[in-house]
Amino acid sequence: MEESTVRDVDTGSEGGGEDALVGNVNKLMVSPPGYSGAPRRGHLVFDACFESGNLGRVDYISEFEFDLFIRPDTCNPRFRVWFNFTVENVRETQRVIFNVVNFSKTKSLYRDGMSPVVKSTSRPKWQRLPAKNVYYYRCPDHRRNYVMSFAFCFDREDDVYQFAYCYPYTYSRLQHYLASLERRNLPYLQREQLGLSVQQRRLDLLTITNSDHHQSPEKEKKLVFLTARVHPGESPASFICQGVIDFLVSQHPVAQILRDHVIFKIVPMLNPDGVYLGNYRCSLMGFDLNRHWQDPSPWAHPTLHAVKQLIVQMSQDPRVSLEFYIDVHAHSTMLNGFMYGNVFEDEERVQRQAVFPRLLCQNAPDFSFSNTSFNRDVVKAGTGRRFLGGLLDDTSYCYTLEVSFYSYMTAGSTAPVPYTEETYMKLGRNVARTFLDYYKLNNLIKDNRPTHIQSSEVKSHTGGGNGKGNGVGRDAADREREKSQGVRH
């Protein structure tokens, strides 16, 4: 293959710093081989030097075709999945084929119709590319690696286009969201800095609960601990986490009762450096943090070390009843939301552990109990779910909550329904409201108050959701319809 002409475009900013560290392309103009004249419109300019960006190299194949190389996670060449880059200097009606040629995983939802997401300056809402324009295949030109090719037609010359593996949710977005929550001065919300990452980014901890004067002092409050984004490329986890938070701080009657009876502690981003750097699975230093729960180092894994210390401390406090630990992830090969739990010898404990996922099934049409599984794989021993499952007593439940990067099947649907930012958040709201069912607090809701959740009631105050979602959860009519169809989850 001929070498393309690749030039750095002077953007007026100095190089160096963290962006240089990650090795992303920085305003790269890709011209035809041997071309040396003034840059023309249609000579595409690629960029990934921004938060959560990832693109390592671009090869010019022809006027219509470009090979794209994902930059591996920092300090770990094994993981090449997440991409997030911009393209500008396009020509109107310019048609291109982009080949992402160096994925590290062979099994992928691209085989099942998943497609990358795109937005542009004049259309700032992310949307999925049509599945018919996306191909996933084993390519003889690239050592029989799997390649994902997608066709695209640029339509507006002045637009900057952005393509990503899934809807990005950056560290800055989280910081803006948490700052907006703080500005509301809610008496039942506390934000604190639990620690700092290796690159000195905040590790935030939220505590959501009503102060104790709302209830009799002899009643012990239950504690639910939730973490997300230990794997930085799994951005759907952040939308779920925001859905949980939005619901718990809302004025919805279910949320008010939960705050009276339960303390929620939430760490929304366990791996802020990995998220900032555009990694898929690892921290800055190349560690998969979800394999280091047994013995995290305060200098190599400071965020994990701080969270583990807090959980261990709470588990030893007789005044605290730590009942749930849920770690939120996204899954690259399966559909729907589902859970992983632990294996126990005690049959009664096995049954009790299945209760929460079964209840979530009733509230969330996209949650699958049949995909939910309980395991004790050796390879998973260093995960939060497995380690804390061994540490906490037998009245505690530790789960990994997984959600598909792509789509879900619902009762009666014939084709998968692609997830949106809003439907990921809706799953988070449904996770939160399931605690009400679990603790059988339904009798505390006034008869004249609605119990279904309208997304407008818990709409994000940062514009993260569009607020147009229908009522969350299935009503009685839905459940009757499913009974008549013999639907199982």
SVG drawing of the C-alpha trace seen along z (x, -y; Angstrom):
<svg xmlns="http://www.w3.org/2000/svg" viewBox="-56 -30 61 56">
<polyline fill="none" stroke="black" stroke-width="0.4" points="0.0,0.0 1.3,-3.5 2.1,-5.8 -0.4,-8.6 0.6,-12.2 -0.1,-12.9 0.4,-16.4 -0.2,-18.0 -2.5,-20.9 -1.4,-23.9 -4.2,-24.7 -2.4,-27.4 -2.2,-25.2 1.0,-23.9 1.6,-20.1 2.6,-18.1 0.7,-17.5 -1.7,-14.6 -2.9,-14.6 0.6,-13.9 0.9,-11.1 -2.0,-9.1 -0.7,-9.1 -3.9,-10.2 -3.9,-11.7 -3.8,-15.5 -5.5,-17.4 -4.2,-15.1 -4.8,-16.0 -4.8,-12.9 -4.0,-13.8 -3.6,-11.4 -0.1,-9.8 2.5,-12.1 0.2,-15.2 2.1,-18.3 -0.1,-21.2 -2.3,-23.4 -4.8,-21.3 -8.2,-21.0 -11.7,-20.6 -12.3,-16.9 -8.7,-16.2 -10.1,-14.9 -8.8,-16.2 -9.0,-13.7 -8.7,-14.6 -8.9,-12.7 -7.0,-15.0 -9.9,-15.7 -11.4,-14.2 -12.3,-10.4 -10.9,-10.7 -9.3,-7.7 -7.8,-7.3 -4.2,-6.2 -3.5,-6.3 -5.2,-6.8 -4.1,-5.2 -5.3,-6.6 -6.4,-3.7 -8.2,-5.6 -10.2,-8.8 -13.1,-7.0 -11.5,-4.7 -9.5,-5.0 -8.1,-2.5 -8.4,-3.6 -6.3,-2.2 -7.6,-2.4 -4.9,-3.5 -4.4,-0.8 -5.2,-1.6 -2.3,-3.5 0.4,-1.1 -1.6,1.9 -1.5,3.0 -4.1,5.8 -7.2,3.6 -8.3,1.8 -12.1,1.4 -13.1,-2.2 -12.9,-4.9 -14.0,-8.5 -12.7,-11.0 -13.8,-14.0 -13.6,-14.5 -13.6,-18.0 -12.7,-19.7 -15.2,-17.5 -16.7,-18.1 -20.5,-18.2 -21.9,-14.8 -18.4,-13.2 -18.9,-9.5 -16.3,-7.5 -15.7,-4.1 -13.9,-4.0 -12.4,-0.6 -11.6,-0.2 -8.9,2.5 -7.3,3.5 -10.1,4.4 -8.7,6.6 -12.0,8.5 -13.3,10.8 -16.8,11.4 -18.8,8.2 -22.3,6.8 -21.3,5.5 -22.2,9.0 -25.7,8.5 -26.5,5.1 -24.8,2.7 -23.4,-0.5 -21.3,-3.4 -22.8,-6.7 -22.4,-10.0 -23.2,-13.6 -22.1,-16.9 -21.9,-20.6 -25.4,-21.3 -26.9,-18.1 -25.5,-17.8 -27.7,-14.8 -26.0,-11.5 -27.6,-9.0 -26.7,-5.5 -25.6,-4.9 -28.0,-2.8 -27.1,0.9 -27.2,1.5 -24.1,-0.7 -22.0,1.3 -20.1,4.5 -18.1,6.7 -15.9,9.3 -12.6,11.2 -10.2,9.4 -7.3,11.2 -5.5,7.8 -5.2,7.4 -3.8,10.7 -7.4,12.1 -8.3,9.7 -11.9,8.6 -12.6,5.3 -15.6,3.0 -16.3,1.0 -18.9,-1.7 -20.1,-3.8 -20.9,-7.5 -21.9,-10.4 -20.9,-13.9 -23.6,-16.4 -22.5,-19.8 -19.1,-21.3 -18.9,-23.5 -19.8,-20.8 -17.3,-18.9 -18.5,-15.3 -17.8,-13.1 -17.9,-9.2 -17.7,-7.0 -18.1,-3.4 -21.0,-4.4 -22.4,-7.6 -19.5,-9.2 -19.9,-10.3 -16.8,-12.2 -15.2,-13.1 -16.0,-16.8 -19.7,-15.9 -19.8,-14.1 -18.2,-17.1 -20.7,-19.6 -23.6,-17.3 -22.4,-16.9 -21.8,-20.7 -25.4,-21.3 -26.7,-18.9 -24.7,-20.7 -26.1,-24.1 -29.6,-22.8 -28.6,-22.6 -30.7,-19.5 -30.7,-18.6 -30.6,-14.9 -27.6,-15.0 -24.0,-15.2 -21.0,-15.2 -17.5,-14.6 -14.1,-13.9 -13.1,-10.4 -9.7,-10.6 -7.7,-11.5 -6.7,-9.5 -3.0,-9.1 -3.4,-12.2 -5.1,-14.0 -8.7,-13.8 -11.5,-13.8 -13.0,-10.5 -16.5,-11.6 -18.7,-10.0 -22.4,-10.9 -24.5,-10.1 -28.3,-10.3 -30.6,-9.9 -33.0,-11.9 -31.7,-12.9 -32.7,-10.7 -35.4,-12.9 -37.7,-11.5 -37.9,-8.1 -37.7,-6.5 -34.1,-6.2 -34.4,-2.5 -34.9,-1.7 -31.6,-0.9 -31.2,-2.3 -30.2,0.1 -27.1,-0.9 -26.8,-0.4 -23.4,-1.0 -23.2,-1.6 -20.1,-2.1 -19.7,-2.7 -17.0,-3.2 -14.3,-1.0 -14.0,-0.1 -13.7,-3.5 -15.0,-2.6 -18.3,-1.3 -20.0,-4.7 -23.6,-3.3 -22.8,-2.7 -22.6,-6.4 -26.1,-7.0 -27.5,-4.3 -25.8,-5.8 -27.1,-9.2 -30.6,-7.7 -30.3,-6.2 -29.1,-9.6 -31.7,-11.7 -34.5,-9.4 -33.2,-9.3 -32.9,-13.1 -36.3,-13.7 -39.6,-14.6 -41.2,-11.3 -43.0,-9.7 -41.1,-6.4 -37.8,-8.4 -38.9,-10.2 -39.7,-6.9 -36.4,-5.3 -34.5,-8.3 -36.3,-7.8 -35.3,-4.1 -32.1,-3.7 -28.7,-5.3 -27.4,-5.3 -23.7,-5.8 -22.7,-6.2 -19.2,-6.4 -20.1,-7.4 -16.6,-7.1 -14.1,-4.7 -11.5,-5.2 -11.5,-8.9 -8.1,-8.8 -9.0,-6.0 -12.2,-7.8 -10.4,-11.0 -7.7,-9.3 -10.1,-7.4 -9.1,-3.9 -11.5,-1.0 -10.7,1.1 -7.6,-0.2 -6.3,-2.9 -3.5,-5.3 -0.9,-2.7 -2.5,0.1 -4.3,1.9 -7.8,3.5 -8.9,2.1 -11.7,4.7 -9.0,7.4 -7.3,5.7 -9.9,5.6 -8.1,8.2 -5.0,6.0 -5.2,2.5 -2.1,0.4 -2.6,-3.2 -0.2,-4.5 -1.0,-2.3 -4.8,-2.0 -5.6,-4.9 -9.3,-5.2 -10.0,-1.5 -7.9,-1.6 -10.1,-4.4 -13.4,-2.8 -12.4,0.6 -11.2,-1.1 -14.5,-2.8 -16.5,0.4 -14.4,2.4 -14.7,-0.3 -18.5,-0.4 -18.8,3.4 -17.2,3.4 -19.5,0.7 -22.3,2.3 -24.5,-0.8 -24.4,-0.2 -26.3,2.5 -24.5,2.7 -27.0,4.8 -26.2,4.2 -23.1,3.6 -23.8,3.1 -21.1,2.4 -22.4,1.1 -20.8,2.2 -21.7,2.4 -21.5,5.6 -20.0,5.9 -21.6,9.2 -25.0,9.5 -28.3,7.8 -30.5,6.3 -29.7,5.5 -28.8,8.4 -26.9,9.2 -24.0,11.4 -24.2,12.7 -22.2,15.0 -22.5,18.8 -23.4,20.0 -23.7,23.4 -26.7,22.4 -29.8,22.9 -31.8,20.4 -29.2,17.7 -29.2,18.6 -32.9,18.0 -32.6,14.7 -30.0,13.5 -32.3,14.1 -35.0,11.8 -33.6,8.4 -33.0,9.3 -36.5,10.9 -38.1,7.7 -36.1,5.6 -37.5,7.7 -41.0,6.6 -40.0,2.9 -37.7,2.8 -38.9,4.2 -35.3,4.3 -34.0,6.3 -33.5,10.0 -33.6,12.6 -32.7,15.4 -29.4,13.7 -28.7,13.2 -26.2,15.7 -24.4,16.6 -20.8,17.8 -17.5,18.4 -15.0,18.3 -11.4,18.1 -10.8,15.3 -13.4,13.1 -11.9,13.5 -10.4,9.9 -13.7,8.2 -15.7,6.1 -18.6,8.4 -16.6,11.5 -14.2,9.9 -16.9,8.1 -19.2,11.1 -16.6,12.9 -16.0,10.0 -19.5,9.0 -21.8,11.2 -24.6,13.4 -27.3,10.8 -25.4,8.7 -25.8,9.1 -23.1,8.2 -24.0,7.9 -22.5,6.7 -25.2,4.9 -24.5,5.2 -26.2,3.4 -25.8,4.0 -23.7,1.5 -26.3,2.0 -29.9,3.0 -32.6,4.9 -35.4,7.3 -38.7,6.7 -41.7,8.9 -43.4,9.2 -40.7,7.3 -39.6,9.0 -36.4,7.0 -33.9,5.6 -34.5,2.0 -31.3,-0.1 -30.6,-1.8 -30.5,-5.6 -29.0,-7.8 -32.5,-8.3 -33.3,-4.5 -30.0,-3.8 -31.1,-6.4 -34.5,-4.9 -33.0,-1.6 -31.2,-3.4 -34.4,-4.9 -36.0,-1.4 -33.0,0.0 -33.6,-2.7 -37.3,-2.1 -36.8,1.7 -35.3,1.1 -38.8,0.1 -40.3,3.4 -37.3,5.3 -37.8,3.6 -41.6,4.1 -42.2,0.4 -45.1,0.1 -47.6,-0.3 -45.9,-3.6 -47.0,-5.2 -50.2,-7.3 -53.0,-5.7 -53.6,-8.8 -50.0,-9.2 -48.9,-7.7 -46.3,-5.0 -45.1,-4.9 -42.2,-7.1 -42.5,-9.8 -39.1,-10.8 -40.2,-14.4 -40.4,-14.1 -36.8,-13.2 -35.5,-15.0 -31.8,-15.8 -31.1,-19.4 -28.1,-19.4 -30.0,-18.6 -28.6,-15.0 -32.1,-13.5 -34.7,-14.9 -37.5,-14.5 -39.8,-13.0 -39.6,-9.4 -42.9,-7.6 -43.7,-6.2 -41.0,-4.0 -41.7,-0.4 -44.7,1.7 -48.2,1.0 -50.7,3.7 -52.0,3.8 -48.5,4.6 -48.1,7.4 -51.5,8.8 -50.6,8.8 -47.3,10.6 -49.2,13.2 -51.5,13.9 -48.5,14.2 -46.7,16.5 -43.7,14.2 -40.7,15.1 -37.7,13.0"/>
</svg>
